[in-house]
Amino acid sequence: MSAKIKYTNEAIEAKVIQDFLPPPKELAFREEGVKVTIALSKKSVEFFKSEATKHHTQYQRMIRRLIDTYVETYDKKPTTPPA
């Protein structure tokens, strides 16, 4: 049936990872965009719709801002060395 869990008093090794994603309320600002078609999981869409309702905005806008933040974090343009 169900196995019993045996707890030990071991040390836990943890690694801190920098959180670069903004909270949902910061994903609600307007910017010019390009229309695309994308299929998202039902779970993701339901989450964003729920958060958008809480913050009185559109869920598509929040998703767009999330993607923009990801791009800003990882889009490191190579710099050319001075001549």
NUKOL-912303 format. One line per 2 residues: number of its first residue (from 1); for each residue x, y, z of C-alpha. Coordinates in Angstrom, 3 decimals, always signed. Layout:
REM residues N
NUM> X Y Z ~ ...
REM end
This chain:
REM residues 83
1> +0.000 +0.000 +0.000 ~ +1.695 +3.215 +1.121
3> +5.279 +3.113 +2.353 ~ +6.169 +4.853 +5.598
5> +8.501 +7.818 +5.273 ~ +11.554 +7.687 +7.484
7> +12.868 +11.150 +8.284 ~ +16.540 +11.703 +9.080
9> +18.417 +14.635 +10.533 ~ +20.713 +15.140 +7.531
11> +22.080 +18.472 +6.380 ~ +20.354 +19.909 +3.332
13> +22.445 +21.278 +0.491 ~ +20.737 +24.244 -1.128
15> +21.741 +26.437 -4.035 ~ +20.336 +29.942 -4.449
17> +19.272 +30.771 -7.999 ~ +18.686 +34.398 -8.926
19> +15.027 +35.027 -9.707 ~ +14.968 +37.212 -12.810
21> +11.260 +36.885 -13.596 ~ +8.957 +39.689 -12.465
23> +5.854 +39.009 -10.373 ~ +2.553 +38.878 -12.323
25> +1.542 +42.437 -11.328 ~ +4.627 +43.819 -13.132
27> +3.665 +42.064 -16.364 ~ +0.762 +44.427 -17.006
29> +2.015 +47.359 -19.085 ~ +1.357 +48.244 -22.734
31> +3.875 +48.027 -25.587 ~ +3.662 +47.781 -29.394
33> +3.572 +44.163 -30.554 ~ +3.467 +41.795 -33.504
35> +0.641 +39.254 -33.737 ~ +1.643 +35.586 -33.600
37> -0.206 +32.308 -33.159 ~ +0.967 +30.070 -30.321
39> -0.486 +27.014 -28.578 ~ -0.066 +27.105 -24.790
41> -0.947 +24.547 -22.149 ~ -4.376 +24.865 -20.576
43> -2.737 +25.138 -17.144 ~ -0.628 +28.125 -18.224
45> -3.534 +29.969 -19.807 ~ -5.733 +29.400 -16.749
47> -2.964 +30.748 -14.489 ~ -2.488 +33.912 -16.529
49> -6.234 +34.495 -16.853 ~ -6.607 +34.211 -13.091
51> -3.709 +36.587 -12.400 ~ -4.923 +39.031 -15.049
53> -8.327 +39.173 -13.374 ~ -6.686 +39.937 -10.014
55> -4.660 +42.789 -11.534 ~ -7.387 +44.135 -13.864
57> -5.460 +43.557 -17.092 ~ -5.353 +41.199 -20.068
59> -3.686 +37.827 -19.774 ~ -2.133 +38.152 -23.239
61> -0.382 +41.329 -22.113 ~ +1.071 +39.541 -19.083
63> +2.365 +36.665 -21.222 ~ +3.916 +39.161 -23.649
65> +5.702 +40.962 -20.797 ~ +6.984 +37.675 -19.400
67> +8.520 +36.786 -22.771 ~ +9.972 +40.305 -23.132
69> +11.627 +40.001 -19.710 ~ +13.130 +36.659 -20.679
71> +14.548 +38.188 -23.871 ~ +15.976 +41.192 -22.001
73> +17.713 +38.835 -19.583 ~ +19.242 +36.505 -22.155
75> +19.681 +38.673 -25.265 ~ +23.326 +39.572 -24.798
77> +24.421 +41.182 -28.051 ~ +28.071 +40.513 -28.784
79> +30.099 +43.707 -28.539 ~ +32.809 +44.337 -31.070
81> +36.206 +45.283 -29.615 ~ +37.412 +48.838 -30.370
83> +39.618 +49.148 -33.431
REM end
